[in-house]
Amino acid sequence: MDFYEVIQRRRSVRKYKTDPVGDDKLHRILNAARLAPSAANRQPIFFIVVRDDKIKQRLKDAYSQEWFFTAPMIICACALPDKAWKRNDGKTYIDVDVAIAMDHLILAATAEGLGTCWIAAFKPSVVKEVLNISDNVEPLILTPLGYPEVIPASTYRKPLNEIIREIK
């Protein structure tokens, strides 16, 4: 499938098969995330792949939606604040850097026939404790990763004329 088809097919999947994801696919997906651009090429990202069912169960204290834990694995995208590039006014681009890497990961997963669902509404302190994440690392995004049991319908998107202002 070509790039634009991947973008059009990407969905937030909330029903997964239990089929395992092969290491070769996982490697390609994580490599796509690794290749994402970041401000000043600082690469302030770190990923944790969780396959262990006991650890996944403990993560329910951080995010309690049952569907989330039906996928064979969960990926936690983390920020490394000490590595972030800062603008002269002090603004860091770390959230943007992690978001770009996560978008690469999600699109690569789609290209591999896998589903994901971007989750930011979780309790970071619980994720840090369960995954034994050090103080200098910040978990920002979680996603399940697995084969979709159901492909969700597309959702409404604003037309281009509502989101673009062109200056000629």
N, C-alpha and C positions, 0 to 999 in steps of 0.2 A: 504494500500500500504506500502511496506517495505521502509526502509531508502534509499536504493540505487535507488529505483523507484522514490521516492520523488525528489532526486537530479537530476535524468534524466528528470523528467517532469517539473522542474522549468523553467519558461520562463519570459521574460520581456513582460508583457501584456500591450497593448495600446488601447484595446477596452473592455469596461465594460458594463455589464447589470446594470440596476438601482435597482435591487433587494437589499433590505437591508441585511446587515450581522448581524446575531444574536449575542446577547451579550455573549452567551456561547462560540461561536467560537472565538470571539474577545478576550475573557478572556484567552482561551487556547493558542492563538497565542501570546498574550502579556506575558503570563506566561513562554512560551518557551524562549522569549527574556530575561526575568528576570533571567532565569536559566543559561544564557551564562557565560562562564568563563571570568574573567578579571584579569589584572596584579595585583598581590598581593591581589586579591579579593576586590579591592577598589570599584567596581561597579559604575563607574563614568558616568552612563547613566540615561536618563530621556526621556520618550516618551509623546508626545502630540497627542491625537486622535481628529481629526477635522471632525465632521459630519455636522455642520451648513453650509448651502449653501451660506449664505451671507459672512461668513468668507472665505470659499473656493473661492468665487469670488474675494475677496480682495487679495488672494494669487496669482492671475494672474499677479500682478505686480512683483512678485518674479520669476515666471516661467510661461511663456505665452503659452505653448502648450495646445490647447483646449482639447485634448483627456485625459489629466491628470485629469481634473475636472469632468469627466463623472462617475467616481467610486463613490460609496456612502460615502466613507470616505478617508481621507488622514492621514497618520501617519508621524509625524516629530520625527526623532531620534536626541536627543541632547546629547552633552557632558557637563560634569560638571568638568571644568578644575581644580578647587580647590581640587577635590577628586582624581585626576590622580596620578598614581604611576610614579616616575621618576627614571631612571637609574642613576648611579653615574656620567655619563657624561652629565646629564641634559635632555636627551631625554625622552619624555613622550610617553606612549603607549595608550593615550586616543583615538586616531583615530582608532587604532586596536581594542580596547575594544568595541567601539561603532559599528564598522564594524562586529565584531563577534556576538554581540547581534542582529544586524539587519539581519545578515544571518540566525540566529536561527528563527527570526520572519518571514522572507521570506520563509524559508523551512517549517515552521509550517503552514503558509498560504497555501502553495502548498498542503500539506497533508490534509488540510481542504477543498480543491477544490476551493480555492480562488486565484486570481491573484494579482501580485505586479509588480512594476517597479522601481528599484533603481535609484534615481535622486540625483545628487550632484551639477549639474550645475544650481544653483538658486542663487538669491540674498539674502544672509543671513540677511542683515540689514532690508529688507522688511519683511522677515519671522518673525524676532524678534519683529518688530513693530506690525504687524497684529496679531500675537499670544500672544502678551504681555509677551515676554520672557525677563527675567531679564538679567542684564549685565554679571552676573557670569555664564551664561548658553549659550552654542554655538550650534545652529542648524547645524547638519552635513549632514543629509540624509533625503530626503522625499520619500514617496512611496504612490501611490494610493492603496486602498485595496477594492477589490470587486470580484464579480463573472465574469469570463472572458466571453465576448461575442464571441470572437474568440480565439482559442488556437494557438499561433504563431508556425511556424515550428522551429525545432531546428537550432541552428547556428553552424558554423564551430568551432571546438575546435582543437587545436594543438594535434598531437599524443604525447603519453607519452615520447617517446624517444627524443622529442624536448624540454621538460621541466624538465627533470630529469637527474641528474648526480649522479651516484652511486659510492661511494668509497669503495672498498673491501679490 
